Amino acid sequence: MATEERDRAGHDGAAGGPARDAAEGPAGHDSAAYEPEPLSDLERGTVQRAQLRTRVADIAWTALVVVLAAWVLWSAIGVARAEANAWVYCAIGAVLFAVALWARLSTLRARARTRL
């Protein structure tokens, strides 16, 4: 609300009001000649690029955990059906699932600490 009021006040002012002064460059020149090119959304140093990298990592970790959970579940079903070597696959899948889940949760906790 305060932002809208400030914008309205800047646009409702006289010709030399705050909105006009902010739009002018040095010595009253048009500011278009002095504005640097805006960065695109995914250039280095932009917030969006950092967010994209974090988002892709989140998707990859989640996919890995889901695939490993499905492997463990499928192997457990194999153990229940008494299939050959199902215990080995279930044990290996369970260890990999536990490690991936632990790593995923630790990265989430570390990210939560750094965002403070």
Disulfide bonds with the S-S distance in Angstrom:
none
